[in-house]
Amino acid sequence: MAAESPQAKAEAQPQKEAVQQQVDKRAAGEREKIIQEAIAAVSRTSKAIRALDRGDKDQALEELATAIGKLELITTAYPELALAPLDVQLVTHDLAGSVEEVEKAIAKARDLLDDGRVQDARLLLRDLASEVVIRTVNVPLATYPDAIKAVVPLIKDGKVKEAKAALATALSTLVVVDHVIPLPVLRAEAALADAKALAANAKRKPEEAKKLADLLAAARTQLELAEVLGYGEKDAFKPFYDDIAAIEKATKGGGTEQGLFDSLKKRFEELKKKL
């Protein structure tokens, strides 16, 4: 088979991107369907409990039948899916302190722990975070549908108290998954992206040269903050500092640099995979 020419590859790229956009759009639509079905199933479970509170067993059974049907739609269409998302929340913890202030707080916490003052240390440490937490609440598909099905015979047998307790237990099994994104890492990455554009220009104006130096210094500071806050192993940060120092040296006096920025981009990808 003849090799594809560079021109053909270039012409095909927009088509590939258009196809990928359609795939992504379809996938997003399917995810939204799953979320809506899962939300409805949990909502029906809560409605069944309220129906039992009113003594309306028939309504409770109807609500559970609908919930079971929606869960079966999900498990049939996506048998490999372990968790069906119900809700996604963003929780931000932003730290205003410097690296030095964080180090002092950590040292103070260690002293408190050495003195057995665990709760005082806990209060001091709880604010030492700079991150966005993506919190997803999920229905555990391996257990939740069966737990709901097991309630039906209880209701039919008139065991309302046991049925309500079982439904409450099922609702308590919703799984919360947190994905933590460290803000210092994101800020360092953003600063270096801006610095890369300036570092490519050999005819930088004095103010641009200063901005480049400031961006590199800001990136280093943010990485130091990420390190002291424990967002990654300490050994993982040294290559970042080495690359930034090399960029500072290469760009001093109007020099240009791009390859080291590409190296840093890969380092960020590797670091985020480990978080």
C-alpha positions, 0 to 999 in steps of 0.5 A: 500500500502506498504511503499517504502523502503529507498533502493528503494527511493535511487535507484529511486532518479537518475531516478527522477532527470533524468526525471526532467532534461528532463522536465526542458529541454523541458520547456526551449525549449518551453520558447525559442519558445515563445520568438522567436515568440514574437520577430518576431511579434514585428519585423513584426510590425516595418517592417509594419511601414517602409512599410507604410513609403514607401507607400507599403500598401500591404507589411504592411498588409502582415507584420501585418498578419504574426505578428498577426499569431505569436501572435495567436500561442502564445495565443492559446498554452498558454492562461494563459500567460499575458506577452510574453518575448522579451528580457532579460538583466542583469544590474549590479550596484555594490557599492564599499563603506562600511556600514559607507560610505553609512550611511554618504551618507544617512545622507547627503541626508536627510540634502539636502532634509531638505534644499529643495535640492531635485536634489542634494539629488537625485544625491547622492542617485542614486549610493546607490545600489548593485544589479543585475537587470534582466530586461525583455521586454515583449509583453502584450498579453491582448492588443497587438494583438488586437491593431495590428488587429485594424490597418488593416482596417485603412490601407485598408481604406487608413488612413496611418497616423492613422495606423502608429500612432496606430502601434507606440502606440502598440510598446510603450506598451511593458512592462518592468519588473525588478527583483532585486537581491541584491549582498550583500545578495548573497555574504553573502549567499556564504560566509556562504556556505563556512563557513559551510564546515569549521565549520563541521570539528572538526580538523580545522587547525589554518589557517582554523579557521581564514578563518572560522572567516573571512567568518562569519565576511564577511557575517555579513558585507554584511548583514549589507550593505544589511540592510543599503541599504534597501534590506529588513525590518530592523527586518528581519536582526536581526535573521541573526546576532543572528545566525552568533553570535551563530555560532561564539560562537559554533565554537570557540576553534574548535567546530563544527556547522551545524544546524544553517547554515541550519536555515540561509539557510531558512532565506535567502530563506524567505528574497529573497521571499520578495525582 
